[in-house]
Amino acid sequence: MKEAITLLDGSVGQELVKKFDKKPTPLWSTEIMLTNPEMVSNIHSAYFEAGATIATTNSYTVLRDRLKHFNLEHEVHNLWSSSVEAACNARNNFGSGRVAGSIGPLIASYRPDLCPAIDEASKIYDEKIANIAPKVDILLVETVSSLKQAKGVLASTDKENKPVWISFSVDDQDGTKLRSGENLKDIEPIINDHSIEAVLINCSPPEAVDNALPIISKMNKPFGAYANGFSKISKEFLKERPTVDALAARKDLGPEEYSNFVIDWVRNGATIVGGCCEIGPTHISKIAKKIHELGFQII
């Protein structure tokens, strides 16, 4: 019997920007949860309708260290609650599915050099993880770009009785390395030292994912990937408090092209797949169709 496939959703923040048709700010997709949370829930619903079985909360950047620069730190609990409620409402209205609580990197994505010390990072994560863990089905740690980042956040997730999926971001040109330059294979002892249910690759080009998956497939955990659709991680995006318009979308990664990558991953044993930045409901719909055509069940 074939393994069942879990189909993740795609980008939430960028779908919000597209639908609102407004120039993005560094935390625009976060702020909208205070003024128009229905828009967030509608995006989750679109992914369920497309075939996804997981709604990932719009809480990736909801961390005190990110909010304080925009005088929104006092809203952190409201934002955590709103992000979880939007995903749960969409799941409940659809009638099935699970909710994954998104936990993004401290300070900035793709900047492992800015990561706090392990003990400090763990203490920062504790509040968020303790707040959202009881309300979600899975804790999804995303865009981990160094070994130190992994150790810091997992020291915190270990304190909760909740399934943990951890997703690593790899070098755009060399999928065998983390964005820190460290070897991807060196995550294995960390995975074994913590309570991890699944190991994933995210927010990396699908070509880099092709190189990364054979490495994580040997770690005796369910594995998979959800790639991004950026042409590259630009130097402008690595500056302080960037906006998503500093990144350009690829023109050669439509639903058909992207789904071909994903189906190859599934054929090679991946059981958790979906999309990251620039991957939307039409991509997920195409993936769902092809998975069913291969005879896999989506759970």
C-alpha atoms as a printed R data frame, in Angstrom:
    type eleno elety resid chain resno       x      y       z
1   ATOM     1    CA   MET     A     1   0.000  0.000   0.000
2   ATOM     2    CA   LYS     A     2   1.243  3.464  -0.882
3   ATOM     3    CA   GLU     A     3   2.110  5.944   1.876
4   ATOM     4    CA   ALA     A     4  -0.546  8.600   2.491
5   ATOM     5    CA   ILE     A     5   0.476 12.162   1.655
6   ATOM     6    CA   THR     A     6  -0.023 15.246   3.808
7   ATOM     7    CA   LEU     A     7  -0.618 18.270   1.589
8   ATOM     8    CA   LEU     A     8   0.457 21.557   3.127
9   ATOM     9    CA   ASP     A     9  -0.879 24.928   2.039
10  ATOM    10    CA   GLY     A    10   1.194 27.670   0.376
11  ATOM    11    CA   SER     A    11   2.021 31.300   1.049
12  ATOM    12    CA   VAL     A    12  -0.416 33.245   3.213
13  ATOM    13    CA   GLY     A    13   1.274 36.647   3.510
14  ATOM    14    CA   GLN     A    14   1.878 37.087  -0.197
15  ATOM    15    CA   GLU     A    15  -1.646 35.981  -1.073
16  ATOM    16    CA   LEU     A    16  -2.894 38.690   1.273
17  ATOM    17    CA   VAL     A    17  -0.711 41.289  -0.432
18  ATOM    18    CA   LYS     A    18  -2.007 40.236  -3.847
19  ATOM    19    CA   LYS     A    19  -5.642 40.381  -2.801
20  ATOM    20    CA   PHE     A    20  -5.318 43.692  -0.972
21  ATOM    21    CA   ASP     A    21  -3.328 45.231  -3.830
22  ATOM    22    CA   LYS     A    22  -1.378 47.508  -1.524
23  ATOM    23    CA   LYS     A    23   2.345 48.142  -1.281
24  ATOM    24    CA   PRO     A    24   3.611 45.800   1.433
25  ATOM    25    CA   THR     A    25   5.250 46.888   4.660
26  ATOM    26    CA   PRO     A    26   7.546 44.601   6.705
27  ATOM    27    CA   LEU     A    27   4.644 43.484   8.917
28  ATOM    28    CA   TRP     A    28   1.605 44.248   6.768
29  ATOM    29    CA   SER     A    29   0.351 40.661   6.633
30  ATOM    30    CA   THR     A    30   0.677 40.529  10.416
31  ATOM    31    CA   GLU     A    31  -1.051 43.837  11.111
32  ATOM    32    CA   ILE     A    32  -4.074 42.880   9.012
33  ATOM    33    CA   MET     A    33  -4.971 40.242  11.591
34  ATOM    34    CA   LEU     A    34  -5.903 43.093  13.922
35  ATOM    35    CA   THR     A    35  -8.115 44.898  11.401
36  ATOM    36    CA   ASN     A    36  -9.390 42.268   8.972
37  ATOM    37    CA   PRO     A    37  -8.776 38.711  10.211
38  ATOM    38    CA   GLU     A    38 -11.502 37.427   7.869
39  ATOM    39    CA   MET     A    39  -9.105 37.983   4.966
40  ATOM    40    CA   VAL     A    40  -6.616 35.631   6.582
41  ATOM    41    CA   SER     A    41  -9.282 33.004   7.198
42  ATOM    42    CA   ASN     A    42 -10.412 33.295   3.579
43  ATOM    43    CA   ILE     A    43  -6.890 32.502   2.382
44  ATOM    44    CA   HIS     A    44  -6.812 29.403   4.577
45  ATOM    45    CA   SER     A    45 -10.211 28.395   3.183
46  ATOM    46    CA   ALA     A    46  -8.942 28.771  -0.381
47  ATOM    47    CA   TYR     A    47  -6.151 26.313   0.354
48  ATOM    48    CA   PHE     A    48  -8.535 23.777   1.900
49  ATOM    49    CA   GLU     A    49 -10.756 24.069  -1.170
50  ATOM    50    CA   ALA     A    50  -7.683 23.515  -3.350
51  ATOM    51    CA   GLY     A    51  -6.928 20.228  -1.582
52  ATOM    52    CA   ALA     A    52  -4.590 21.129   1.282
53  ATOM    53    CA   THR     A    53  -5.112 19.275   4.545
54  ATOM    54    CA   ILE     A    54  -3.044 21.641   6.712
55  ATOM    55    CA   ALA     A    55  -3.648 25.318   7.499
56  ATOM    56    CA   THR     A    56  -0.445 27.022   8.624
57  ATOM    57    CA   THR     A    57  -1.137 29.897  10.986
58  ATOM    58    CA   ASN     A    58  -0.164 33.394   9.905
59  ATOM    59    CA   SER     A    59   2.128 33.714  12.919
60  ATOM    60    CA   TYR     A    60   5.548 33.297  11.304
61  ATOM    61    CA   THR     A    61   6.691 36.846  12.175
62  ATOM    62    CA   VAL     A    62   4.634 37.249  15.361
63  ATOM    63    CA   LEU     A    63   7.543 37.482  17.771
64  ATOM    64    CA   ARG     A    64   8.271 40.264  20.230
65  ATOM    65    CA   ASP     A    65  11.668 41.036  18.719
66  ATOM    66    CA   ARG     A    66  10.050 41.714  15.334
67  ATOM    67    CA   LEU     A    67   6.981 43.573  16.605
68  ATOM    68    CA   LYS     A    68   8.801 46.023  18.845
69  ATOM    69    CA   HIS     A    69  10.320 47.869  15.866
70  ATOM    70    CA   PHE     A    70   6.795 48.767  14.724
71  ATOM    71    CA   ASN     A    71   5.313 49.594  18.147
72  ATOM    72    CA   LEU     A    72   3.157 46.474  18.019
73  ATOM    73    CA   GLU     A    73   4.725 44.454  20.814
74  ATOM    74    CA   HIS     A    74   1.709 45.147  23.035
75  ATOM    75    CA   GLU     A    75  -0.472 43.321  20.484
76  ATOM    76    CA   VAL     A    76   1.528 40.101  20.535
77  ATOM    77    CA   HIS     A    77  -1.088 38.025  22.390
78  ATOM    78    CA   ASN     A    78  -3.907 39.353  20.218
79  ATOM    79    CA   LEU     A    79  -1.918 38.493  17.107
80  ATOM    80    CA   TRP     A    80  -1.161 34.973  18.285
81  ATOM    81    CA   SER     A    81  -4.839 34.427  19.077
82  ATOM    82    CA   SER     A    82  -6.036 35.973  15.827
83  ATOM    83    CA   SER     A    83  -3.665 33.907  13.672
84  ATOM    84    CA   VAL     A    84  -4.708 30.647  15.302
85  ATOM    85    CA   GLU     A    85  -8.404 31.533  15.252
86  ATOM    86    CA   ALA     A    86  -8.305 32.396  11.528
87  ATOM    87    CA   ALA     A    87  -6.815 29.007  10.681
88  ATOM    88    CA   CYS     A    88  -9.108 27.084  13.022
89  ATOM    89    CA   ASN     A    89 -12.202 28.840  11.693
90  ATOM    90    CA   ALA     A    90 -11.276 27.912   8.127
91  ATOM    91    CA   ARG     A    91 -10.627 24.301   9.160
92  ATOM    92    CA   ASN     A    92 -13.916 24.100  11.055
93  ATOM    93    CA   ASN     A    93 -15.903 25.622   8.206
94  ATOM    94    CA   PHE     A    94 -14.323 23.209   5.740
95  ATOM    95    CA   GLY     A    95 -15.069 20.284   8.026
96  ATOM    96    CA   SER     A    96 -11.677 18.586   8.106
97  ATOM    97    CA   GLY     A    97  -7.952 19.241   8.230
98  ATOM    98    CA   ARG     A    98  -5.352 20.183  10.794
99  ATOM    99    CA   VAL     A    99  -3.775 23.426  11.962
100 ATOM   100    CA   ALA     A   100  -0.002 23.911  12.124
101 ATOM   101    CA   GLY     A   101   1.291 26.692  14.352
102 ATOM   102    CA   SER     A   102   4.002 28.541  12.429
103 ATOM   103    CA   ILE     A   103   7.169 29.476  14.314
104 ATOM   104    CA   GLY     A   104   9.584 31.605  12.278
105 ATOM   105    CA   PRO     A   105  13.186 32.633  12.953
106 ATOM   106    CA   LEU     A   106  14.057 35.307  15.478
107 ATOM   107    CA   ILE     A   107  15.084 38.742  14.151
108 ATOM   108    CA   ALA     A   108  15.097 37.915  10.410
109 ATOM   109    CA   SER     A   109  14.717 35.137   7.870
110 ATOM   110    CA   TYR     A   110  17.825 33.843   6.086
111 ATOM   111    CA   ARG     A   111  20.088 35.609   8.631
112 ATOM   112    CA   PRO     A   112  21.434 32.876  10.916
113 ATOM   113    CA   ASP     A   113  24.324 35.208  11.734
114 ATOM   114    CA   LEU     A   114  21.885 37.312  13.778
115 ATOM   115    CA   CYS     A   115  20.540 34.398  15.799
116 ATOM   116    CA   PRO     A   116  20.783 34.835  19.601
117 ATOM   117    CA   ALA     A   117  22.609 32.333  21.772
118 ATOM   118    CA   ILE     A   118  20.798 29.028  22.232
119 ATOM   119    CA   ASP     A   119  19.651 29.634  25.829
120 ATOM   120    CA   GLU     A   120  18.529 33.168  25.021
121 ATOM   121    CA   ALA     A   121  16.646 32.062  21.919
122 ATOM   122    CA   SER     A   122  14.874 29.312  23.821
123 ATOM   123    CA   LYS     A   123  13.663 31.764  26.472
124 ATOM   124    CA   ILE     A   124  12.328 34.113  23.781
125 ATOM   125    CA   TYR     A   125  10.467 31.293  22.046
126 ATOM   126    CA   ASP     A   126   8.974 29.922  25.274
127 ATOM   127    CA   GLU     A   127   6.188 32.501  25.510
128 ATOM   128    CA   LYS     A   128   4.971 32.093  21.937
129 ATOM   129    CA   ILE     A   129   5.165 28.325  21.895
130 ATOM   130    CA   ALA     A   130   3.395 27.961  25.246
131 ATOM   131    CA   ASN     A   131   0.659 30.280  23.962
132 ATOM   132    CA   ILE     A   132  -0.106 28.615  20.637
133 ATOM   133    CA   ALA     A   133   0.727 24.959  21.330
134 ATOM   134    CA   PRO     A   134  -2.533 24.094  23.148
135 ATOM   135    CA   LYS     A   135  -4.595 25.523  20.264
136 ATOM   136    CA   VAL     A   136  -2.958 23.840  17.264
137 ATOM   137    CA   ASP     A   137  -2.425 20.271  16.078
138 ATOM   138    CA   ILE     A   138   1.234 20.622  15.098
139 ATOM   139    CA   LEU     A   139   4.090 23.002  15.875
140 ATOM   140    CA   LEU     A   140   5.757 23.871  12.558
141 ATOM   141    CA   VAL     A   141   9.229 25.353  13.001
142 ATOM   142    CA   GLU     A   142  10.087 27.066   9.730
143 ATOM   143    CA   THR     A   143  13.059 28.388   7.739
144 ATOM   144    CA   VAL     A   144  15.725 27.155  10.148
145 ATOM   145    CA   SER     A   145  19.018 28.201   8.576
146 ATOM   146    CA   SER     A   146  21.687 27.062  11.048
147 ATOM   147    CA   LEU     A   147  22.403 24.407  13.640
148 ATOM   148    CA   LYS     A   148  22.300 27.022  16.398
149 ATOM   149    CA   GLN     A   149  18.858 28.186  15.324
150 ATOM   150    CA   ALA     A   150  17.596 24.613  15.437
151 ATOM   151    CA   LYS     A   151  18.951 24.013  18.932
152 ATOM   152    CA   GLY     A   152  17.450 27.222  20.301
153 ATOM   153    CA   VAL     A   153  13.898 26.682  19.107
154 ATOM   154    CA   LEU     A   154  13.827 22.938  19.796
155 ATOM   155    CA   ALA     A   155  14.882 23.505  23.402
156 ATOM   156    CA   SER     A   156  11.579 25.343  23.677
157 ATOM   157    CA   THR     A   157   9.314 22.997  21.679
158 ATOM   158    CA   ASP     A   158  10.558 20.098  23.806
159 ATOM   159    CA   LYS     A   159   8.617 21.609  26.716
160 ATOM   160    CA   GLU     A   160   5.265 21.069  24.995
161 ATOM   161    CA   ASN     A   161   3.395 17.830  24.425
162 ATOM   162    CA   LYS     A   162   2.719 18.527  20.770
163 ATOM   163    CA   PRO     A   163   3.992 17.014  17.492
164 ATOM   164    CA   VAL     A   164   6.880 19.073  16.096
165 ATOM   165    CA   TRP     A   165   7.785 19.363  12.423
166 ATOM   166    CA   ILE     A   166  11.007 21.227  11.714
167 ATOM   167    CA   SER     A   167  11.788 22.713   8.328
168 ATOM   168    CA   PHE     A   168  15.234 23.814   7.202
169 ATOM   169    CA   SER     A   169  16.115 26.377   4.542
170 ATOM   170    CA   VAL     A   170  19.086 25.493   2.360
171 ATOM   171    CA   ASP     A   171  21.492 27.445   0.185
172 ATOM   172    CA   ASP     A   172  19.953 28.565  -3.099
173 ATOM   173    CA   GLN     A   173  22.804 27.070  -5.113
174 ATOM   174    CA   ASP     A   174  23.781 24.087  -2.963
175 ATOM   175    CA   GLY     A   175  20.966 22.168  -1.330
176 ATOM   176    CA   THR     A   176  23.403 20.050   0.666
177 ATOM   177    CA   LYS     A   177  24.176 23.062   2.875
178 ATOM   178    CA   LEU     A   178  22.128 25.211   5.221
179 ATOM   179    CA   ARG     A   179  22.057 28.953   4.556
180 ATOM   180    CA   SER     A   180  24.685 29.250   7.317
181 ATOM   181    CA   GLY     A   181  27.094 27.231   5.152
182 ATOM   182    CA   GLU     A   182  26.924 24.254   7.535
183 ATOM   183    CA   ASN     A   183  26.317 20.813   6.074
184 ATOM   184    CA   LEU     A   184  22.670 19.763   6.043
185 ATOM   185    CA   LYS     A   185  23.643 16.247   7.129
186 ATOM   186    CA   ASP     A   186  24.863 17.698  10.442
187 ATOM   187    CA   ILE     A   187  21.282 18.319  11.558
188 ATOM   188    CA   GLU     A   188  20.846 14.596  12.209
189 ATOM   189    CA   PRO     A   189  22.301 14.511  15.759
190 ATOM   190    CA   ILE     A   190  20.090 17.478  16.674
191 ATOM   191    CA   ILE     A   191  17.030 15.725  15.273
192 ATOM   192    CA   ASN     A   192  17.863 12.646  17.312
193 ATOM   193    CA   ASP     A   193  18.357 14.689  20.499
194 ATOM   194    CA   HIS     A   194  14.879 16.232  20.360
195 ATOM   195    CA   SER     A   195  11.283 15.162  19.970
196 ATOM   196    CA   ILE     A   196  10.757 15.612  16.220
197 ATOM   197    CA   GLU     A   197   7.975 13.995  14.219
198 ATOM   198    CA   ALA     A   198   8.994 15.123  10.718
199 ATOM   199    CA   VAL     A   199  11.918 16.815   8.952
200 ATOM   200    CA   LEU     A   200  11.287 19.154   6.029
201 ATOM   201    CA   ILE     A   201  12.948 21.618   3.657
202 ATOM   202    CA   ASN     A   202  11.265 24.965   3.024
203 ATOM   203    CA   CYS     A   203  11.727 28.420   1.525
204 ATOM   204    CA   SER     A   204  14.422 27.241  -0.878
205 ATOM   205    CA   PRO     A   205  14.369 26.811  -4.670
206 ATOM   206    CA   PRO     A   206  12.887 23.487  -5.778
207 ATOM   207    CA   GLU     A   207  16.160 22.618  -7.515
208 ATOM   208    CA   ALA     A   208  17.974 22.981  -4.172
209 ATOM   209    CA   VAL     A   209  15.271 20.868  -2.529
210 ATOM   210    CA   ASP     A   210  16.077 18.122  -5.045
211 ATOM   211    CA   ASN     A   211  19.593 17.981  -3.581
212 ATOM   212    CA   ALA     A   212  18.479 18.236   0.046
213 ATOM   213    CA   LEU     A   213  15.809 15.545   0.182
214 ATOM   214    CA   PRO     A   214  18.140 12.551  -0.310
215 ATOM   215    CA   ILE     A   215  20.011 13.716   2.804
216 ATOM   216    CA   ILE     A   216  17.021 14.105   5.122
217 ATOM   217    CA   SER     A   217  15.392 10.951   3.724
218 ATOM   218    CA   LYS     A   218  18.031  8.924   5.584
219 ATOM   219    CA   MET     A   219  17.124 10.317   9.020
220 ATOM   220    CA   ASN     A   220  14.398  7.771   9.811
221 ATOM   221    CA   LYS     A   221  11.652 10.399  10.023
222 ATOM   222    CA   PRO     A   222   8.778 11.283   7.715
223 ATOM   223    CA   PHE     A   223  10.204 13.918   5.381
224 ATOM   224    CA   GLY     A   224   9.163 16.327   2.677
225 ATOM   225    CA   ALA     A   225   9.400 19.862   1.375
226 ATOM   226    CA   TYR     A   226   7.634 23.078   0.438
227 ATOM   227    CA   ALA     A   227   9.763 25.252  -1.808
228 ATOM   228    CA   ASN     A   228   9.563 28.934  -2.680
229 ATOM   229    CA   GLY     A   229   9.100 30.571  -6.052
230 ATOM   230    CA   PHE     A   230  11.694 33.337  -5.749
231 ATOM   231    CA   SER     A   231  14.309 33.908  -8.418
232 ATOM   232    CA   LYS     A   232  16.828 34.332  -5.577
233 ATOM   233    CA   ILE     A   233  17.154 35.742  -2.066
234 ATOM   234    CA   SER     A   234  18.297 39.240  -2.972
235 ATOM   235    CA   LYS     A   235  20.839 41.334  -1.075
236 ATOM   236    CA   GLU     A   236  18.106 43.931  -0.504
237 ATOM   237    CA   PHE     A   237  15.996 41.385   1.360
238 ATOM   238    CA   LEU     A   238  18.874 40.607   3.709
239 ATOM   239    CA   LYS     A   239  18.960 44.194   4.917
240 ATOM   240    CA   GLU     A   240  17.222 45.363   8.098
241 ATOM   241    CA   ARG     A   241  13.409 44.945   8.097
242 ATOM   242    CA   PRO     A   242  12.865 44.271   4.390
243 ATOM   243    CA   THR     A   243   9.560 43.955   2.534
244 ATOM   244    CA   VAL     A   244   8.589 41.107   0.253
245 ATOM   245    CA   ASP     A   245   8.782 43.319  -2.839
246 ATOM   246    CA   ALA     A   246  12.576 43.092  -2.481
247 ATOM   247    CA   LEU     A   247  12.187 39.567  -3.847
248 ATOM   248    CA   ALA     A   248  11.296 38.744  -7.448
249 ATOM   249    CA   ALA     A   249   9.059 35.844  -8.406
250 ATOM   250    CA   ARG     A   250  10.217 33.331 -10.977
251 ATOM   251    CA   LYS     A   251   8.413 33.292 -14.311
252 ATOM   252    CA   ASP     A   252   9.051 29.604 -14.916
253 ATOM   253    CA   LEU     A   253   7.373 28.100 -11.859
254 ATOM   254    CA   GLY     A   254   3.648 28.067 -12.520
255 ATOM   255    CA   PRO     A   255   1.336 25.360 -11.142
256 ATOM   256    CA   GLU     A   256   2.340 22.814 -13.789
257 ATOM   257    CA   GLU     A   257   6.085 23.340 -13.423
258 ATOM   258    CA   TYR     A   258   6.062 23.467  -9.636
259 ATOM   259    CA   SER     A   259   3.828 20.423  -9.283
260 ATOM   260    CA   ASN     A   260   6.254 18.421 -11.423
261 ATOM   261    CA   PHE     A   261   8.960 19.037  -8.817
262 ATOM   262    CA   VAL     A   262   6.617 18.052  -5.987
263 ATOM   263    CA   ILE     A   263   5.497 14.848  -7.674
264 ATOM   264    CA   ASP     A   264   9.139 13.836  -8.107
265 ATOM   265    CA   TRP     A   265   9.620 14.344  -4.370
266 ATOM   266    CA   VAL     A   266   6.592 12.168  -3.654
267 ATOM   267    CA   ARG     A   267   7.851  9.447  -5.995
268 ATOM   268    CA   ASN     A   268  11.112  9.505  -4.018
269 ATOM   269    CA   GLY     A   269   9.436  8.980  -0.668
270 ATOM   270    CA   ALA     A   270   8.368 12.439   0.545
271 ATOM   271    CA   THR     A   271   5.083 12.265   2.435
272 ATOM   272    CA   ILE     A   272   4.643 15.919   3.475
273 ATOM   273    CA   VAL     A   273   4.613 18.429   0.602
274 ATOM   274    CA   GLY     A   274   3.210 21.843  -0.247
275 ATOM   275    CA   GLY     A   275   4.369 25.340  -1.080
276 ATOM   276    CA   CYS     A   276   6.093 28.325   0.485
277 ATOM   277    CA   CYS     A   277   6.467 31.926  -0.747
278 ATOM   278    CA   GLU     A   278   5.004 32.638  -4.228
279 ATOM   279    CA   ILE     A   279   3.170 29.299  -4.217
280 ATOM   280    CA   GLY     A   280  -0.600 29.812  -4.131
281 ATOM   281    CA   PRO     A   281  -3.896 27.875  -4.191
282 ATOM   282    CA   THR     A   282  -3.693 27.131  -7.923
283 ATOM   283    CA   HIS     A   283  -0.340 25.422  -7.358
284 ATOM   284    CA   ILE     A   284  -1.761 23.377  -4.478
285 ATOM   285    CA   SER     A   285  -4.787 22.389  -6.559
286 ATOM   286    CA   LYS     A   286  -2.550 21.077  -9.330
287 ATOM   287    CA   ILE     A   287  -0.430 19.129  -6.828
288 ATOM   288    CA   ALA     A   288  -3.546 17.570  -5.269
289 ATOM   289    CA   LYS     A   289  -4.807 16.470  -8.680
290 ATOM   290    CA   LYS     A   290  -1.518 14.816  -9.612
291 ATOM   291    CA   ILE     A   291  -1.163 13.090  -6.222
292 ATOM   292    CA   HIS     A   292  -4.616 11.556  -6.644
293 ATOM   293    CA   GLU     A   293  -3.783 10.499 -10.204
294 ATOM   294    CA   LEU     A   294  -0.763  8.608  -8.852
295 ATOM   295    CA   GLY     A   295  -3.072  6.680  -6.543
296 ATOM   296    CA   PHE     A   296  -1.966  8.266  -3.257
297 ATOM   297    CA   GLN     A   297  -4.404  9.169  -0.494
298 ATOM   298    CA   ILE     A   298  -4.138 12.741   0.843
299 ATOM   299    CA   ILE     A   299  -4.578 13.004   4.604
